[in-house]
Amino acid sequence: MYGASKYALLRSASCFCLPSRQEGFSIAVLEALACSVPVVISEHCHFPEVGLNGAGLVTPLDVEQVAGALKRVMGDKQLREGMGKAGRRLVEKNYSWTRIAERCVASYMDFLPH
């Protein structure tokens, strides 16, 4: 899936799950969060902000724990909606192009002679 079709599909999802063994930075998780979809991810996704901001659940890479997290999210519509909103806020706050540009400029300013 690509483009508008992919985002329409993501927006219609109840939850996005990525029980990865290794991720550097998951664009797929970021896209789900941007679409206000709660996520269940393994700790190997290296995205602790998900749990810290209430945007989803971060679990060890263990079948029972991932399944338990999915059951918890899927079993509570109010929790899913709250996580979805928190995920969207997380993306807007930290991963918008405006925010990325601000961080880039701040980094360059740190290295310029004063």
C-alpha positions in Angstrom: 0.0 0.0 0.0 1.2 3.5 -0.8 0.0 7.1 -0.5 -3.6 7.9 0.2 -4.7 4.3 0.2 -2.1 3.4 2.8 -3.1 6.3 5.1 -6.8 5.5 4.7 -6.1 1.9 5.7 -4.1 3.0 8.7 -6.8 5.5 9.8 -9.3 2.7 9.8 -7.2 0.4 11.9 -8.1 -0.3 15.6 -4.4 -0.9 16.5 -1.0 -1.2 14.8 1.3 -3.9 16.1 5.0 -4.2 15.4 6.7 -6.9 17.5 10.0 -6.3 15.9 13.3 -8.0 16.8 15.3 -4.9 15.8 14.4 -1.4 14.5 16.5 1.7 14.2 13.6 4.1 13.9 10.3 2.8 12.7 8.6 5.0 10.1 5.7 2.5 10.2 5.1 3.2 13.9 5.4 6.9 13.3 2.9 6.7 10.4 0.4 4.8 12.6 0.8 7.4 15.4 0.2 10.2 12.9 -3.0 8.6 11.9 -4.2 8.5 15.5 -3.9 4.7 15.7 -2.7 3.2 19.1 0.3 1.0 18.8 1.6 -2.2 20.5 5.3 -2.5 19.9 8.2 -4.5 21.2 10.9 -2.8 23.2 13.3 -3.6 20.2 11.5 -0.9 18.2 13.5 1.6 20.4 10.5 4.0 20.7 10.0 4.4 24.4 8.1 7.7 23.8 5.1 5.5 22.8 4.7 4.3 26.4 5.9 7.4 28.1 3.3 9.5 26.2 0.4 7.0 26.5 0.3 6.5 22.8 0.5 2.7 23.0 2.1 -0.2 24.9 5.7 -1.2 24.7 6.4 -4.9 25.6 9.2 -7.3 25.7 9.5 -9.5 22.6 7.4 -12.3 24.1 4.3 -13.9 22.6 2.3 -13.8 25.8 3.1 -10.2 26.6 2.4 -8.9 23.1 -0.8 -10.9 23.0 -1.8 -9.5 26.4 -1.1 -5.9 25.3 -3.2 -6.5 22.2 -6.0 -7.8 24.2 -5.8 -4.9 26.6 -5.9 -2.3 23.7 -8.5 -4.1 21.7 -10.7 -4.7 24.7 -11.1 -1.1 25.6 -12.4 1.4 23.1 -11.9 4.4 25.4 -8.2 3.4 25.9 -7.7 3.0 22.2 -9.2 6.4 21.5 -7.0 8.1 24.2 -3.9 6.4 22.9 -4.7 7.4 19.4 -5.0 11.1 20.4 -1.8 10.8 22.5 0.0 9.3 19.5 -1.1 12.1 17.2 0.0 14.8 19.8 3.4 13.0 20.1 3.9 13.2 16.3 2.8 16.8 16.1 5.0 17.8 19.0 8.2 16.0 18.1 8.1 14.8 14.5 6.5 17.5 12.3 8.7 19.1 9.7 8.5 22.4 11.6 9.8 20.7 14.8 12.5 18.9 12.9 13.6 22.1 11.3 13.7 23.9 14.6 15.9 21.2 16.1 18.2 21.3 13.1 18.6 25.0 13.4 19.2 24.7 17.1 21.9 22.1 16.5 23.6 24.3 14.0 23.5 27.3 16.3 25.2 25.3 19.0 28.3 24.9 16.7 28.5 28.5 15.4 31.0 30.8 17.0 29.3 33.4 19.3 
